[in-house]
Amino acid sequence: MDLSELERDNTGRCRLNSPVPSVCRKEPCVLGVDEAGRGPVLGPMVYAICYCPLSRLADLEALKVADSKTLSESERDRLFGKMEEDGDFVGWALDVLSPNLISTSMLGRVKYNLNSLSHDTATGLVQYALDQGVKVAQVFVDTVGPPETYQERLQQRFPGVEVTVKAKADALYPVVSAASICAKVARDKAVKNWKFVEKLQDLDTDYGSGYPNDPKTKAWLREHVDPVFGFPQFVRFSWRTAQSILEKEAEDITWEDSQTGHQEGLRRIKSYFSEGPRARLPHRYFQERGLESATIL
């Protein structure tokens, strides 16, 4: 799996894909969707699709694909290699979402939570397969959130496709197991070869599992927090674990509020009709951003 495009720029999102097998443009196909790295505080989240013709599903099952969480790293790499060898009937695509993208989405002025980001990413990958000419007939998805509402949403988005959303779908449907292997192989490789945009001295690459409750991961976070600039972009700073460490280890910052933020409460209605000068409040846009008129250039 070539992740060179991600290694050139790992600050946003990156889509990678295999060539589309010609048979997948001719015969009805089954497609699975799964992710890797939803929970960790470190590294990207990777969504993957894997697809093959319905007539070749037994051949995919014969590879003995399974939920990636039940396989060792070497087993996942071996199975992904087998899928690559079977590229005449198996195709895949990935969407790699950087920690920076995830955190800025979740903490933006307009909130974009992880479930919505996950749903939209999965939907985008299914649409990508259709745009590439894959004759998608069935889609199986490992759920995020309530499966019933998620399935209804996908079914409305793709009315010509039979959609099934289940919990633990990666253990129930081989095509979802195959997608989970693609996602996990890509995430493991991305984490292992992560290019830090920050120039860090004495960088320790033993992150542990990357999950918030891992003592080794917590120790790494405490070791690599800057008291002013916070964490490297490898860290999802929107996670509570990272925020707690920032609160303890980083410097406090005091923001000067605009003078208009200290106005008195509601005025009497009569005051709006009385004579005399009255200061006009700036528009909410300027108040929220702490902007004031410049009197001296």
N, C-alpha and C positions, 0 to 999 in steps of 0.2 A: 504494500500500500504506500503510494507516494504522497507524503504530506508536505512536500516542498513549498506549495502555495501557502499553506498555513504557517510554515516556519518563516516565510518572508514577511507576513503580517498576521500576527495573532491577537490583534486588538479588537477585531470586530467579529464577523462570521465568515465562514468559508464553506463552499459546497464542492464536494468531490464525488466522482461517479465512475463506474465501469462503463465500457462500451455497451450499448443495448444489443443483446442477441437478436439476430434477424427473425428468429422464430417467435420472439415475444411481440413482434409487430404484426404477426400473422395469426397467432392463436390466442384464445382467451387465457388470461394469466391470473394467478393468485399472487397477492402482495402482502407482506408483513411489515409492521412498523414497531420499532422499539427504541429505547434510548439507553445510554450509559452515562453515569456521572451526574445524576440529578441532585443527589444529596450532599456530595463533598463540598467543603469550603475552599478547596484548591482545584485549579484546573478547569478545563472546558466541560460543557455538557454536549454530548454527541447524539444526534438523532439519526437513525438509519432506516432505510427500506431495503428489502430484498424481494425479488420477484422471479417467477419462472412460469412456464405454461402449465396449465392444469394437467395436461397430458404427461408432464414430466415430474409431477409432484412426488411420485413414488421414488424417482431417482434422487431427488433432494433428500427425502427421508432416509434413503439408503446410506447417505453420508453420516447418519447418526448424529445430526446436529441436536443440541440441547440448550437449555437456558444457560447463558454464558456465565452466570454466577455459580453454577455447579461445576464448571470446568476450570482446569488450571490454565495458566497463561500459555504454556506450550501446547496444550490441547486446542485452545482457541486459535492460536496461530496456525496449527496444522489444518484445522477445519476450514479456516479462511483460505488457506492455500489450496485446499481441495475445491472450494467454490470458485476460486480464480481459474483453476484448471478446467472447470466445467463452464467456462464463460460462453460456450455455445448455446447454453439454455438458462443460465443463472445470471441475473444482473443485480446491481446494488447502487445506492446513492446515499450520501451522507450530508448532513448539515452540522457543522461544528460551530458552536456558540461559545465565544470566549468568556472568561470570568468578567472581564470589563464590560462586555455587552450585557451580560445577565444583571450585574449590579446596577449599572446606570439605568437599565430598563425598570428595575424594581424600585429605585429611589428617585426616579424622575419626577418632575412636577405633576405630570399625568402618570399615575401608577400603572405599571404593566406587570402583573404578578407572574409567578413562575408557571402556574397552571395555564394561563392564557398564552404565555410565550411557548409552552410545550405544545398546546393544541394547534396554534398557528404554524409552528414549525412542522409538525406532523402533516397537517393539511397541505402545506406548501410542497412537501416531498411527494405526496400522492399526486398533486397537480403536476409536479415536474415530470413524473413518470408518464402521465397522460400526454403532456406536451411533447415528450420525446417519442410518442407514437406507440407506447406500450399499451396493449389491449387489456387493460385492467378490468377483470370481471368480478373478483372478490378481494376484499381488503380485511385483514385481521390486525387488530391494534391492541397493544398492552395498555390498559387504561391509565389515565391520570385523572383523579377525581371520580365522581360517580359515573359508572360505565353507561348507564341508561341515557343520561343527558348528553354525554360525549358521543355516543353512537347516533343519537337523533340528530345532533349537529352535523356530523360527518355525512349521514345519509341524506340530509337536506342539501349539503354542499355537492355531493356526488350522487344524484338520483339514479343514474344508470348503472351504479355499482352496488353489489351486495356487501354491506358493511357489518362486521362483527367486532364489538369492543368488549373485552373481558379482562378481569383481574387475573394476573399470572398467565397471560396469554403466551408469554415466552416459554412456559412449560407445557402448554396445551397444543400449540400449533407449530409444526416444524418450520414454516416459513417465517414465523415471528422469532423462533429460536435462531434462525439464520441471521435475521436482522440484528438481534441482540449481540451475536458474535461479531458482526461487522462493526457495530457501534463500540463495543468494548475493546476490540483490537485497535481501532482508531484512537480511542481516548488514551489507552495505555501508552501507545506510541507517542501521542502528542505530549503527555505528561513527562515521559522519559526524556524526550528531546526538546523540551520547552526552551525557547529562546527568550531570555529575560531582556526586555528593552531597557531596564534600569541597570546601571553599572554597579553591581553589588560586589563587595569585597568579602572574601572568605565564605562564599556561597555554599551552604550545605544542601545537597540535593536528596538527602534522605528525609522525605516529607512524611513518612509513615503512609497510612492508607488514604490520607486526605479528608477523612470524615471528621466532623466536628468533635466527636467524643473520643478520638484517638489521642492519648497523652503525647505521643511523638509529634503528631500534627500540631497540637496546641503549643508544644515547646518550640517547634519551628516558627510558628506565627509570632511568639513572643521574641524570638531571636531576631526576626527579620522585619520588625515594625520600626519605622522611622518616627521619631517623636514629633516631626513637623509634617512630613509628606505621607505618613501612613504606610500602607503595604505595597509591595510590588503588584503589578497587574495580574499576576498569577493567582491572586487571592480574590475571592468573592467577598468584597468588603460589606455587602448588604447582609451577610449571614450574621446571626446574633453572636456567634463565637468570636468572629473578627471584631465586631463592634464592642464587645465587652473588653477585649484586650486593648483596643484603641482608648477606651475610656480610662483604663488603668495606666497604660504605658505612654500615651501620647500627651503632648502639651495641650492645656486648655486654651481655647480661642474665644475671645469676647468680641462679638460683632456690635458696632455702634449702630443703634437704632436711629431711624430718621426722626426728626423732631415731631413730625406729624403723627408718629405712633403714640404720642402722649397727650392726645387731645382729650378734652373732657367728654363725658357721656352725651347722651342725646340732648339736643337743645329743645326748648319749648317751641311749639309751632309759631307762636306770635313773633319770636325773634327773627324769623325769616322775612317779616314784613316791616320791621322797625328800621328807622333811618340810621345812618352811620356806616362807616366802613366795616366790612366783615371779611376775614381771611377766607379765601376759597381753597378747599381741600384739593390736593392734586388727585388725578385719576388713580384708581386702584392699581393699575399697571405699574405706576411709578412708586406707589407706596410699598407694594409687595417686593420690589427689587431694591428698595432703599435708595432710589434715585432722586436727586434734588436739582433744581435749576442752578446753572453755573452763573455766578455774578461777576467772577473775575477770571479772565482767560490768561 
